[in-house]
Amino acid sequence: MGFKCGIVGLPNVGKSTLFNALTKAGIEAANFPFCTIEPNTGVVPMPDPRLDKLAEIVKPQRILPTTMEFVDIAGLVKGASKGEGLGNQFLTNIRETEAIGHVVRCFENDNIIHVNNKVDPADDIDVINTELALSDLDTCERAIHRVQKKPKAAIKTRKPSWRRWKNACRTLRTPACCVR
């Protein structure tokens, strides 16, 4: 049983190129923003020599190595949490993964377009982290709103859950900064 890893980043930073390198899928990776609109998925077996050792001892009928599913997700732009770019679609695709691999452009090349017309890795990281945090905050606030609509008796039975949502919202509202 494997897990799903979403490959995220600003448009045109190399997400599809990384996806192709990991999965050997051969999807289009072009020099324009939003080349990927629908997410691409690829499943890769994860070799583990420990599994071979266990199989020698246990002698199972079959050996089923774990896999990792990579998802090439469309580029995220500033304001995605408010619907900019492919906004909500992008954020929905991320919610369906268990891990996130963040691709950041750290090189200059006049032949490769940058969505902000300047290469600033720290700023790019801030944009992605901010949009993810704003999306999480929105999720928390909607959960709290749903609980508030319930009768008071129902809220009392969900007090531990309620506290977790409130604490998550408080944490997400705390200013965070990128390490530069």
N, C-alpha and C positions, 0 to 999 in steps of 0.2 A: 504494500500500500504506500503510495507516494504522496507528494503534496504538490500544490500549485503555486508557482512563483510568477508574479506579474513583473514585467520589465517596464519601468516607467521613466519619464523624463520629459523635458521640453521637446517640442517638435524638432525633428532634423538633427538630433544629437548622436544618432547611431544605435538606437534601440533595435531596429530591424536588422542591422548588420550584426549586432550581438546575438539576436535571436537566431539568425542564419548560422552563425558560428557554433552555437550550442546545439541546434537541432538538425543542421544540414538540410533545412527545409527549402531554401532557395526562393523565399518570398521577395517581392519587389522592395528595394531599398533605394529610394531616389532622392535627389537633391532639391526637394521642395517640402515645405511644411504640410503635415497631414497626408503624407503618402499612405499611411495606414489609417483607415477609418474604422473598419471592423477589426476586432482583435484576431490575431493569428495564434493558433495553439500548436504546440509540438510536444510529444512525449519522448523522453530520453531515459533509457535504462541507466541505473546508477550501480556500476560494478562495486562489489564489496568483497574483498578477499576473506573476510570473517565468515561470510555466508558459505563460501566453498569449504572452509574448515569445518563448520557445523554440519554441512551436508555429508562430509566424509565420516563424521561420527554417527550421525542420526540415520543416514541412508534413506532420505525421504523418496517418495515416488516421483516427485518433480521438485525442481528448484525454481522459485519465482522471485527474481530480484526486484527490489523496489524501483520505482520510477519517479521522475520529476516531470511535471507538466509545466512548460514555460508558456507564458502568454505575452505576446507582443501587443502592448496596449497603445492606442493612439496618443500622440503628444498632448501634454497638459500645458495650458497657458494661464497667465495671471488672470484671475477672475473666473476660473472654471467652476468654483463652488457657487458662483452666481449665474452660471450658464454660458460663460464665454467659451469660444472655441467649440470643442465637443463636450465641454463641461460635465454635465450630469451623466452622460453616457460613459465617459472616461472613469468617473468616480464609481459608478456602478460596477464596471469591469474590475476595478481594484478591490472592491468589497468582496468579490467572489474568489479572491486568492488568499493563501495562508501566509505568503511572504512577498516582500517587495524588493526588487533589485533596481536601484536608482542609477540611471546612466547620466553622467554629467560630461558635457563637452569641456575639455581642458586644453584645446589646441587652437591655434589661429590658422585659417585657410580661407583666403579670399574667394575661392571657388565653391565653398560650401556655405550656404545661407544660414545665418543665425536668426531666430525669430525676433530677437531684440536688437539686431544689428550690431551687437558687441558681445565678445566672449568674456564673461565674468562668472566663473564657476561658483563662487560663494553666493552671488546674487541668484543664480539659477537654482541652487540648492534651497535658498530661502523661499523662492517662488513655489517650488514643489512642496516643501514642508508646510508652508503657510496654507496652501490650498488643501492639503490633506488634513491639516488641523481644523480648518474651517468646515470642511465636510464632516469630520468627526463631531465637531461642536453642534452642527445642524442635526446630526443623527441623535445626539444626546438631548437636545432641546425638544425634538419631536417626541422622543420617548417620554420625557417629563410631561409634555403637553398631553399625551395620551393618558398618563396616569392621573393627571389633574382632572380630566374629564370624568373619571370614574367616581362612584360614590365614596364617601369618606371611609366607610367600612372596608372597601376593597383596597384603599390606599394603605390602611393599617396593616393588612396582611402582606403587603408588598414593601414594607418599610425598608428591609435590607437592600432590596433592588433599587428602591427610590434613592437611598443614600448613595449608592454606587453611581447612579446617573448624575446626581447633584455634584458629587465629588469630581466626576469626570468632566462635567461642564466647568467647574471652578478651575480645574487644572488646565483645560483647553483655553480658558480666557486669560491665563497668566501669560504675559509677554515672554516669548522665547526668541533667542537669537542664534544665528549660525556662527559656528566657530570659524574664525578667519585666520 
